[in-house]
Every structure is written in structure tokens, then in C-alpha cells.
Amino acid sequence: MSDFLRSYLTVGIFGLAGVALVAVFLGLGRIFRPSNPTEQKLTSYESGVDPTGDMWSQANIRYYVFALLFVMFDVEAVFIFPWATRLEFYKMFGLIEMAIFIYILLLGLLYAWRKGMLRWV
């Protein structure tokens, strides 16, 4: 057997061992845990408020768009931090690339602002 295939065999063995360990520990937890279901334990928990209705409610799509915009600009910060720490290595090329990156994100922010997506209603 070649070293190439042996390395894949090692990864496969460790993968199977990991899956087996997870299965064993979940099985042990199921066997040894106490089980005393009551009606109170099986009800839905809504932040300390008694659940009412049929548990189905629609959320406004603006909240999801607002969250996606937050994630977009959070990811921007993740990309800017390493760039800022190595700015002297990247020199003018890195500065121009980051300016383009920030400009594209700024266009997205202006678009969302003009569409009224940033108003919290």
C-alpha cells in the first residue's frame, strides 16, 4: 500500500473512531440519564411567558434583512483587521484593494439605506 493511500486510511480510521465515540457517549447518556417526563416539562418555553395560541407567528422580513446587513458588515471587520495589521507588507496594492472592497460595501450600504432597509420599524 502506498503512503498516499495509507494517509487516507489513517484519516478514515480517525473519522470512524470519532463517529463511534459520539455514538457511544450519546448511547451512554440515553441509558444513564433520568427520565421523568411531566406535562410541565414538555411545554414550550417562551422566555418566562406562558405559551398561548398555536405557536405559529410570522416575523417581518425586515428583521432578517437587518440581520444580514449586520453580518455583512461584521464580515467586513473580519477582513479589515488582518489587512490593517499587515498594511506595510501589502503597501500600495493592499491599500487600493481595500479601498475597492470598502467602496463596494459602501455601495451596498447606500443601496440598503435608499431602499429604507435600515429603518427599524
WOVEN-V194759 format. One record per backbone hydrogen bond with DSSP energy under -1.0 kcal/mol. NH is the residue of the N-H (numbers start at 0). CO is the residue of the C=O. E is the energy in kcal/mol with one decimal. If there is no record, write none. Layout:
BEGIN
nh->NH co->CO e->E
nh->NH co->CO e->E
END
This chain:
BEGIN
nh->5 co->1 e->-2.2
nh->6 co->2 e->-2.0
nh->7 co->3 e->-1.4
nh->8 co->4 e->-2.3
nh->9 co->5 e->-2.2
nh->10 co->6 e->-2.0
nh->11 co->7 e->-2.5
nh->12 co->8 e->-2.5
nh->13 co->9 e->-2.4
nh->14 co->10 e->-2.3
nh->15 co->11 e->-2.6
nh->16 co->12 e->-2.5
nh->17 co->13 e->-2.2
nh->18 co->14 e->-2.4
nh->19 co->15 e->-2.6
nh->20 co->16 e->-2.5
nh->21 co->17 e->-2.2
nh->22 co->18 e->-2.4
nh->23 co->19 e->-2.7
nh->24 co->20 e->-2.7
nh->25 co->21 e->-2.4
nh->26 co->22 e->-2.3
nh->27 co->23 e->-2.7
nh->28 co->24 e->-2.1
nh->29 co->25 e->-2.0
nh->30 co->26 e->-2.1
nh->31 co->27 e->-2.6
nh->32 co->28 e->-1.6
nh->41 co->37 e->-1.5
nh->48 co->45 e->-1.6
nh->62 co->59 e->-1.2
nh->64 co->60 e->-2.1
nh->65 co->61 e->-2.7
nh->66 co->62 e->-2.0
nh->67 co->63 e->-2.5
nh->68 co->64 e->-2.4
nh->69 co->65 e->-2.0
nh->70 co->66 e->-2.4
nh->71 co->67 e->-2.4
nh->72 co->68 e->-2.1
nh->73 co->69 e->-1.9
nh->74 co->70 e->-2.6
nh->75 co->71 e->-1.5
nh->76 co->72 e->-1.4
nh->77 co->73 e->-1.5
nh->78 co->74 e->-1.8
nh->79 co->75 e->-2.2
nh->80 co->76 e->-2.0
nh->82 co->78 e->-1.1
nh->83 co->79 e->-2.6
nh->84 co->80 e->-1.7
nh->85 co->81 e->-1.2
nh->89 co->85 e->-1.6
nh->90 co->86 e->-1.9
nh->93 co->89 e->-1.4
nh->94 co->90 e->-1.6
nh->95 co->91 e->-2.5
nh->96 co->92 e->-2.5
nh->97 co->93 e->-2.4
nh->98 co->94 e->-2.0
nh->99 co->95 e->-2.2
nh->100 co->96 e->-2.3
nh->101 co->97 e->-2.8
nh->102 co->98 e->-2.2
nh->103 co->99 e->-2.4
nh->104 co->100 e->-2.0
nh->105 co->101 e->-2.4
nh->106 co->102 e->-2.2
nh->107 co->103 e->-1.8
nh->108 co->104 e->-2.2
nh->109 co->105 e->-2.6
nh->110 co->106 e->-2.4
nh->111 co->107 e->-2.4
nh->112 co->108 e->-2.4
nh->113 co->109 e->-2.7
nh->114 co->110 e->-1.9
nh->115 co->112 e->-1.1
nh->116 co->111 e->-2.5
END
